[in-house]
Amino acid sequence: MKFVFDLDGTICFNGKPVSEKILVSLETLVAHGHEVIFASARPIRDLLPVLHERFHAYPMIGGNGSLISKNGSIISFRLFYRFPN
């Protein structure tokens, strides 16, 4: 099963790193065969400071879905365009 976790206000609070207790719980999910994915409105570069380094290769969805990273590399990006009125 895939579990997608929003960071801000869900598993990360007030801009502080995700707690070790939550990180261990996420690792337990992976140990039981599940996939953990992180998501945020932030760009992926801004997700890294709130996640321990051992999670930096996990899949991440950033920029409200405009960026997707896996194994530490951007694998997909989409630009949002504003159309003239």
C-alpha positions in Angstrom: 0.0 0.0 0.0 1.2 3.6 -0.7 0.9 6.1 2.1 1.2 9.8 1.1 1.9 12.2 4.0 1.6 15.9 3.8 4.3 17.6 5.8 3.2 21.0 7.1 0.6 20.7 9.8 0.3 16.9 9.4 3.6 15.3 10.4 5.7 18.5 10.6 4.7 21.5 12.8 5.8 25.1 12.9 8.6 24.6 10.4 10.4 22.2 12.7 11.8 18.8 11.5 9.6 15.7 11.6 10.0 14.1 15.0 12.1 11.0 15.5 9.0 9.1 16.8 7.1 9.8 13.6 10.2 8.9 11.5 10.5 5.6 13.2 6.8 4.9 12.6 7.3 5.7 8.9 10.2 3.3 8.8 8.0 0.6 10.3 5.5 1.0 7.5 8.3 0.5 5.0 9.6 -2.5 6.9 6.2 -4.0 6.5 6.3 -3.6 2.7 4.5 -0.3 2.3 5.7 2.7 0.4 5.9 6.1 2.1 5.7 9.3 0.0 6.0 12.8 1.2 3.9 15.7 -0.3 3.9 19.4 0.2 3.0 22.7 -1.5 6.7 23.5 -0.9 9.3 22.8 -3.6 11.2 19.7 -3.0 14.4 21.6 -1.9 12.4 23.0 1.0 11.2 19.5 2.1 14.7 18.3 2.7 15.5 20.4 5.8 12.5 19.1 7.7 13.2 15.4 6.9 16.1 13.5 8.3 18.8 12.7 5.7 17.8 9.0 5.7 14.5 9.9 4.1 15.9 12.1 1.3 15.7 9.2 -1.2 12.0 8.6 -0.5 9.5 9.6 -3.1 8.4 13.3 -2.8 5.8 15.4 -4.4 6.4 19.1 -4.2 5.1 22.4 -5.5 1.5 21.3 -5.3 2.3 18.3 -7.6 4.5 20.2 -10.1 7.6 18.3 -8.9 8.2 14.6 -8.3 11.4 13.2 -6.8 12.5 9.6 -6.3 15.8 8.3 -5.1 17.0 11.9 -4.6 16.4 12.9 -8.3 13.7 14.9 -9.9 11.8 12.5 -12.2 9.0 14.7 -13.3 8.1 18.4 -13.4 5.3 20.4 -14.8 5.1 24.1 -15.2 1.9 26.0 -14.3 1.0 28.7 -16.7 -1.2 31.7 -16.1 -3.3 32.4 -19.0 -4.0 36.1 -19.9 -7.4 37.4 -19.2 
